[in-house]
Amino acid sequence: PILPKYKTDVDIKVHLKLIINSEGKVLSGNNIASKTTTTDQRIINGVISEVIRLVRYKQDKSAGTQYTYVTCIVRAQ
């Protein structure tokens, strides 16, 4: 996803566990705090919102609910 610009002095990695339905839509995203390089909840929530809004996966009607992991990088501004 194209992320909003955040004022930060260093690059930030936000690691997420995503839940995806059979239509390829992201239902939710959970931060993996042990791997994410920020504790700024505003940035983490913003990244999760954008991923849910913009990311789509290939449809697979027989798949049911699936899980995947993704890392989003917020570049220093």
Residue frames relative to the residue before (quaternion, step in Angstrom):
aa qw qx qy qz dx dy dz
P 1.0000 0.0000 0.0000 0.0000 0.00 0.00 0.00
I 0.4407 -0.6274 0.5540 0.3245 3.55 -1.23 0.38
L 0.2247 -0.8140 0.5284 0.0882 3.53 -0.53 1.23
P 0.5575 -0.5763 0.4629 0.3778 3.58 -1.17 0.49
K 0.5078 -0.6328 0.4810 0.3321 3.57 -1.20 0.40
Y 0.1018 -0.7741 0.6243 0.0263 3.52 -0.90 1.03
K 0.4350 -0.6669 0.5322 0.2877 3.56 -1.06 0.74
T 0.2435 0.7456 -0.5806 0.2185 3.54 -0.53 1.23
D 0.4356 -0.7154 0.4906 0.2403 3.55 -1.07 0.73
V 0.7677 0.2494 -0.1372 0.5742 3.59 1.21 -0.39
D 0.5649 -0.5554 0.4713 0.3878 3.55 -1.26 0.37
I 0.1844 -0.7777 0.5960 0.0774 3.56 -1.05 0.83
K 0.1736 -0.7524 0.6259 0.1097 3.55 -1.06 0.81
V 0.1081 -0.7678 0.6305 0.0350 3.53 -0.89 1.04
H 0.1531 -0.7954 0.5847 0.0454 3.56 -0.54 1.24
L 0.0541 -0.8238 0.5635 -0.0298 3.55 -0.78 1.10
K 0.2447 -0.6828 0.6609 0.1926 3.50 -1.31 0.53
L 0.1530 -0.8168 0.5546 0.0442 3.57 -0.62 1.17
I 0.2290 -0.7169 0.6396 0.1568 3.53 -1.22 0.65
I 0.0827 -0.8139 0.5743 -0.0291 3.57 -0.69 1.19
N 0.3349 -0.7388 0.5450 0.2119 3.58 -0.95 0.84
S 0.7187 -0.4651 0.3075 0.4155 3.59 -1.31 0.14
E 0.6311 0.5210 -0.3323 0.4688 3.60 1.23 -0.29
G 0.5551 -0.6343 0.3750 0.3858 3.59 1.29 -0.05
K 0.5193 0.6396 -0.4102 0.3912 3.57 1.27 0.13
V 0.4110 -0.6833 0.5461 0.2570 3.56 -1.03 0.85
L 0.2668 -0.7906 0.5364 0.1265 3.56 -0.64 1.16
S 0.7934 -0.1242 0.1024 0.5870 3.57 1.01 -0.80
G 0.1777 -0.7607 0.6142 0.1115 3.49 -1.32 0.36
N 0.1310 -0.7875 0.6000 0.0518 3.54 -0.94 0.93
N 0.4483 -0.6908 0.5102 0.2480 3.53 -0.92 0.98
I 0.2400 -0.7175 0.6336 0.1619 3.55 -1.08 0.80
A 0.2814 -0.8351 0.4524 0.1371 3.53 0.14 1.37
S 0.6411 0.5499 -0.3351 0.4175 3.60 1.03 -0.70
K 0.7424 0.3735 -0.2156 0.5128 3.60 1.20 -0.43
T 0.5831 0.5821 -0.3683 0.4307 3.60 1.20 -0.47
T 0.3508 -0.7891 0.4781 0.1604 3.58 -0.89 0.97
T 0.7028 0.3452 -0.2901 0.5502 3.58 1.17 0.54
T 0.2774 -0.7306 0.5892 0.2054 3.53 -1.24 0.40
D 0.4300 0.7026 -0.4546 0.3387 3.58 1.32 0.09
Q 0.3094 -0.8042 0.4831 0.1551 3.54 -0.16 1.33
R 0.5657 0.5911 -0.3822 0.4295 3.60 1.15 -0.51
I 0.6733 0.4716 -0.2876 0.4915 3.59 0.95 -0.87
I 0.6573 0.5165 -0.3160 0.4487 3.59 0.85 -0.93
N 0.6811 0.4807 -0.2897 0.4703 3.60 0.87 -0.92
G 0.6296 0.5375 -0.3282 0.4549 3.59 1.06 -0.73
V 0.6512 0.5022 -0.3066 0.4793 3.57 0.99 -0.87
I 0.6486 0.5122 -0.3216 0.4621 3.60 0.90 -0.88
S 0.6523 0.5228 -0.3154 0.4491 3.61 0.91 -0.88
E 0.6826 0.4823 -0.2888 0.4669 3.58 0.91 -0.91
V 0.6283 0.5213 -0.3396 0.4671 3.60 0.99 -0.74
I 0.6609 0.4943 -0.3108 0.4715 3.60 0.87 -0.89
R 0.6966 0.4921 -0.2739 0.4446 3.59 0.93 -0.87
L 0.8241 0.3286 -0.1221 0.4449 3.59 0.88 -0.94
V 0.6949 0.4995 -0.2926 0.4266 3.60 0.99 -0.71
R 0.0031 -0.7675 0.6405 -0.0258 3.55 -1.05 0.91
Y 0.2247 -0.7565 0.6029 0.1168 3.52 -1.16 0.73
K 0.6715 -0.4911 0.3675 0.4158 3.54 -1.29 0.28
Q 0.4670 -0.6796 0.4942 0.2754 3.57 -0.98 0.89
D 0.0814 0.7550 -0.6482 0.0574 3.55 -1.13 0.75
K 0.2881 -0.8175 0.4780 0.1422 3.55 0.04 1.36
S 0.6957 0.4642 -0.2845 0.4686 3.61 1.09 -0.54
A 0.5590 0.6615 -0.3677 0.3386 3.60 1.25 -0.23
G 0.2820 -0.7454 0.5536 0.2417 3.61 0.95 -0.71
T 0.7426 -0.3491 0.2861 0.4948 3.57 -1.16 -0.55
Q 0.0924 -0.7962 0.5978 0.0078 3.55 -0.90 1.01
Y 0.2626 -0.7358 0.6014 0.1669 3.54 -1.31 0.39
T 0.0546 0.7740 -0.6304 0.0229 3.54 -1.14 0.64
Y 0.3441 -0.7198 0.5659 0.2081 3.53 -1.29 0.31
V 0.0197 -0.7869 0.6164 -0.0208 3.55 -1.07 0.79
T 0.1940 -0.7471 0.6232 0.1256 3.53 -1.21 0.64
C 0.1311 -0.7752 0.6159 0.0501 3.55 -0.87 1.03
I 0.2085 -0.7842 0.5746 0.1071 3.56 -0.92 0.89
V 0.1794 -0.7452 0.6370 0.0819 3.54 -0.90 1.06
R 0.3001 -0.7873 0.5181 0.1475 3.56 -0.48 1.23
A 0.5780 -0.5914 0.4456 0.3430 3.53 -1.14 0.74
Q 0.1673 -0.7823 0.5951 0.0773 3.57 -1.04 0.83
